[in-house]
Amino acid sequence: MIVRVAAGILRRPDGRVLIAQRPPGKIAAGRWEVPGGKIEPGESREAALRRELQEELGVTLRQTRPLIRVTHAYTERSVELDCHLVSAWEGEPHGREEQALAWVQPARIWDYDLLEADAPIVDALRLPTMLPVTGEFADLSQLRARCLALAGQGHALIRLRAPQCDDADYAACVAVLAPDLARAGAALLVDRPGLQLNRPGIAGLHLPARRLHSLDSRPDTGWLFASCHDADDLDRAVTLGADAIVIGAVRATSSHPGRAPLGWPGFAALAGQANRPVYAIGGLSPRDLDQAHAHGAQGIAAISAFWP
């Protein structure tokens, strides 16, 4: 049995989001969840979201966007959560069903006894919508300057690609960039599993598709990202426990000549199987963000859009 649920996360300008405690008499009473409820037969996801948040919180939605769709199997049923991020509403949220509410920074949500089904939603809230990927650079000084410029523009996560570097040169780049980016409030995703990953300025590991199938277990890292081009890559990434997936190429790119692009329909088909945050890559820019969200993406990853 699959229960379809529309869920909405109200987010304040300071970044705090609203979670609710399940009241007595309901399944999993006392545990916390994102607000929402069952989609009735014949009801659209959008209509269900508006109805549920009016009934539960007394608010009228004004601005929303898709965040993530996840499926979770409990013992007695499976739940499909269609989650939207709500950035504007009318009315002061209050528990109309006598449920407790809490405004929480996403990094602190796990201080509460949250339902397991909401785990990928928390990841989606914590991750940025833009993932810059480094392009060509002449030397370490130029790489450092460009990465710090991205951090200064508000990009909290930067993937260090650098295919031209051998492992020793790559490690030297990381040694310089990681502390500088940490001081700037940003961090790297690194592409090489052999590095010391648990240190300031390194948020985690990104596995290119060619490396996915050579690992037997999840590396000891913070975030684990994986690039996937097809269903086999995606299955391997999920088996390894990747937290987020980068799927492409959506459009033809110079970095992967000769590879047929997926297009948005092909991207959406893979994204729908991921059950975790997914980034679209391949000939994209921030102008494509709304389209990416509409096709199930967390956001956009790109080289040329962010790298001069």
Steps between C-alpha positions, in 0.01 A plus 500: 500500500636842399373810678557819300570802718541870419742668739597864532798654678454860606836680502563836661752753362747400775501143366296339775236249389183382667455143625205353685456234769248226430217528755370222725278249324694500173751243380847589634351749747762722661742483209574798277439549129463758227137624483265352242254224442345243272413589142138408446386303189465736205679783683810666354818526704474879504139497615576246771795707624291817527215318673720312746701804611182702545346221707813428706662842534237757403715654224428588138786425264631778277835378362619141473730288288566126474773384738524120483290189452592195708357156573548324833390147593368455853402158633131536423506740203710705262479879494565718196580851617463783252673783682487871416696790646275786609664843505191723530166453674220689673412444863703404806561122509342334802409142589133474404506130595661573839839390365817662629703702250867598490704735282838335449815555296536205259835402654323451837193308387647168610497628857131408471363145462423541132325234292742296287308580182604865533877436492550586128289812554739618771792443261320704233454785748867497599644486149529802268315535171817592310808278475788671317759266349853622436617534141843555349759704690856606425643454848409460865486876556236539229302202632504645851388844385210362299381267777511783754305718258230232482491481879467878512197473273329277756582155360547276803605185314751476212602179324873486422514310169858563372540199266834643383655443846662179613418385853794685657417830330133457580582447869716813495208702360272369774756582770499865393130540416334322793610732786442813288149392406422400859584855611273630222207285617522255210638152437622264231360182356812308400522239222776276638409234762858465632509840670451576867139613480397585855658843541381861481423623151414156360128430500529157347585283203368501146532176304516533121308223326821316404595465869158391623534141391849451646396546866360226722372719782425860585815703573537666840388850408249772572281552197530234233404617150506284186478581130265272306426472129264203495298262716800273573699794637203609708447152645866484602490847656193410705661172611808690621278735700555821305328799660452689174521420130619708203321385182595597148564607249164668455636684193807441284824628657859550391626320812330174386513508119318222320266416789134521405319744732219372721271797450265601777274191460799266535628696798158490670471123450829439682437766764169334585685183598767665715306556823749769604603850384600510134691765303463550126819558300588547136476830314299665779514832684310670782242606240395134484433468872120521486490239223733278700276523807197415287676179385591382850840661551649639818681748278762557234863386476714665234849589388473773235213683670720569803857483365638772272 
